[in-house]
Each structure stands twice: as structure tokens, then as C-alpha cells.
Amino acid sequence: MKGIRDFIIKLDKPLNETFKTEKGVEIYAHQDFSVDRLSNRVAKVMATPMFIETPIEVGYEVMIEPTILYKQIYRGVKQGYTSLIDKDDNLFKVTPNMIILYRKDENDTWKGHLQNLMVEQIKEEEPVIKTSLLLPENSKPKFKKGVANVLYVNAELESMGVKNGDELSIDPAGGVNFWLDGKHYWWIRTRDVYGKMLQAV
């Protein structure tokens, strides 16, 4: 099987029963309402599109957006996955822009696909307040707005001198929540990047 303009990917187990928090706590969740957290986002490429040039080859691993695993409920009846093409083998079709990251295998480094890249927010350093009171607003980490570190860069930004680990100025309203191994990241596109922060000398 080969897609004309779609990738054919295999997800051995589309949805997990549990997800992990950043602290490693395993939580059970309902698969119909917690797709973002329960999704198995890493798939294997079974076929590449016939009419699209791509650096991704058959056998590569890809990180996908989880919307292909959303199910609709119509008049009380749960519908199947709209992108599923082979239920027995768990084969799905995905358009190129639904692939966020790709790599040759688990020993390779993830790379951003097309306009996609993955960043992580930078925590603000806050003064320590010594008190015996519990202050809920201080229990949550605060992040610098509009600034993030590159986790996995794409080829376009790499050609402009941006590399993994660089600090970027980004659109504070851009990006989509993305969980990977229990850790929270931001999935953004090249258009959400304003520039690379310069290091002080």
C-alpha cells in the first residue's frame, strides 16, 4: 500500500490506558476525554507519499499530532478513527503536515518536519518566600512569556543558524501543548519564531 499524498503509518497501540506526570506518577484516564495525554505519538512509517519529496523514508519513526486519534460521538454512537485504513494492522494515513518530528530510529535525534519544531518553556527564577502559609499561586512554576529553548529544530531554521538548545523569542500566543514522556513542551511552527536570542558578551 502506498499513499498518493499521504504517509501510511503504523501505531501498534494508538491509545494507552495511563499517562505519566512530570514527576513520574502514573494516572489512569478515560480514553474518550484524555486523548492528548494518552496518545501514542510515535509511529513507524510504512509508506511515503508517491508525489511528495520528503527526507522521511520507510522504516523511520515519526512523532505525530494526536488529532488522528480523536473519535466523534454522533447521536450516542461512537465513530471510529477517521484516518484509520487498516484496523487489523493499526495503519493510519496522515498528511505531511501532521508529522511534527522524524528520526531514522531510536538512536537518532528527532528533527522538526517541514515548518514544525519543538520547544520547551523557560522557568522564571522566583524569590523564595519564607512563610508557614500555603500560597497556591506560588506552587505552580511560572514561565518566561515569549521565550523558549529549542528542543528539536527544523531544517529551515537550522539553515539560518538555529540549533537545538538555542533560546528563541517566540509568539506568546502561538504553539500547542505537547506531552512527551510525561514532560510538557510546546509544538510551534517557524512562523511563531521571532528570532534567536543573542548571548551577552
N, C-alpha and C positions, 0 to 999 in steps of 0.2 A: 504494500500500500504506500502511495506517495501523494502528498498534498500538492495542489496546484499553487496556492499562495499561502498555505498553512503548514506549520510544523505538526508532525504526529509525535506525541509524547506518551510515555508510559508512567503512570503513577501507581506503584504497587499497592499503596494503601492511601486513597485520597484524603480521608479524614481520620485523625487519631481520636482516641477516647479522652485523653488528658492533654494538658499543656503545662509547661513549667514556667514559673515566675523567674525574675532575675535572680532571686535568692535560692532558686533550685527547688521550690515547693511544687509538688505535682498536684494539679487540680483537675477534677472531673468536670466536664461541661457538656451541655446539650448541643449536639451536632447541628441542629437547625438554627440555633441562635448564636453560636460562637465559632462560626466558620473561619473568621480571621485568625483566631488563636489556635484552632485545631487542624488547620490545613497542613497537609504535607506539601511543602512548596518546592521540594527538589524532585525533578523528574528526569527521565532518561530520554534522549532524542532517538526516535525510531526511524524517522524520515524527515528530510529537509524539503522545503518548497521547490517545485520544479522551475519556477520562473523568477526567483528572487535570489540575488547573490548574498551569501552570508558566510561569516567566519565560522559558524557553528557546523559541526559535522555529526553524522550518525554516530551514536555512542556517547556523545558529550552529555554532561549534566547541565540542566538549566534550572534557574530559580524563576518561578512563575508567579504572576499575581493570582490571588485565590478566587477571583470572581467566577472562574470557570466551575467552581465547586458550589456555587450558590444554587439552591433549589427554590422554585416558586411553589406556592401553595394556592391552587385555584379551586375555589368552591369546596374547600376542605380536603381536596385531594393533592397529595404531594407529587410534584412533577420530578422527572429525572434531571440529571445534568444535561444542559443544552449542548455542551461541547463534547459529550461522550460519544464515541463512534464504535467502540467495541467493549461491551460490558464484561465479557469473559476475561479479556486481557488488560482491562483498565486503560484503554487507549483513548486519548483525547486529541482534539485538533485545537491548535492555538495560533493566532495571528502573530507575526513577528514582534509587534509592539507589546504583546502580553508576556514576552520573555524579558525579565529585568536583568538577570545576570547569567553568565555561562562560564563553564570551565571544562577542560578536557576530562579530568577525573578528580577524585577527592584529594589527590596530592598536588593539584594545580591551584592557582589563585583565581578567585572569581574575578570576572571582568564585566563592566557595565555593557549592556547590549543596546545598540542604537543610541538614543538620547538619554537612556536611563543610567543612574548611578545611585549608590547607597551611601548615606552619611549618618553620622551619629552626633547628637547634640552635645554641647559642651556645658558641663555643670558650672554654675556660678559658685565662687567661694563666698561663703557667708560667715559673718562673725558668729562665734559661739556665744550663746546667751545662757548664762548660768542662772537657772531658776528651778524651783521644785514644781512649778506648774506645767501641765501638759498643754503645749500650744500646737494644735493640729496643723496650722498653716506652715509651721516650721518643720513638720515631719516629712513633707514632700520635697524632693530635690527640685531646685529651681535651675533653669537653663538659660544660657545667654540667648537672647532673641536675635534671630537673623544671622547666627554664626554657627558653623558646624565643621566637624572634621570629616574628611573623605575616608570612607571605609573601602569602597571599590569604585574606581574611576572608569569612565568610558573612553573609547578611542579618540573621540573628538576633543575632549578636554585634555587628554594625555598629550595630544599633538600640540596643545597650547602651553604645555609645561606644567600641567596639574598632575600630581601623583598621589597615591594612597598616603594618608596621614596629613596632607595639607589642610590648612584651615581656610574655609571659604566664607565669603559673605553671600548669604542666600536670601531669597524671598521668604520673609517670616510667615507668609500666608500659604506658601507653596508646600508641596510634599504630602505624602500619605504615610500613615502609621504602618510599620512593618516589623513583625516579630521574627527573630531568627535565634533558635536555641534558647528561647526564653528571654532574650535581650531585645529591648526596644530600639529600633532605628527609624530613619526617615528615608523613604524612597522618593527621590526627586528626579527631575529631568534637567537637561542642560539649560533650558530657558529659565529655570529657577535660580541659576547661579549668576550672581552679580560680578564676582571677581574673586581673586585669590588674595588672601591677607598677606601682607609683607612682614617679614620678621624684622624687629628692631635691631639696629647695629650699634 
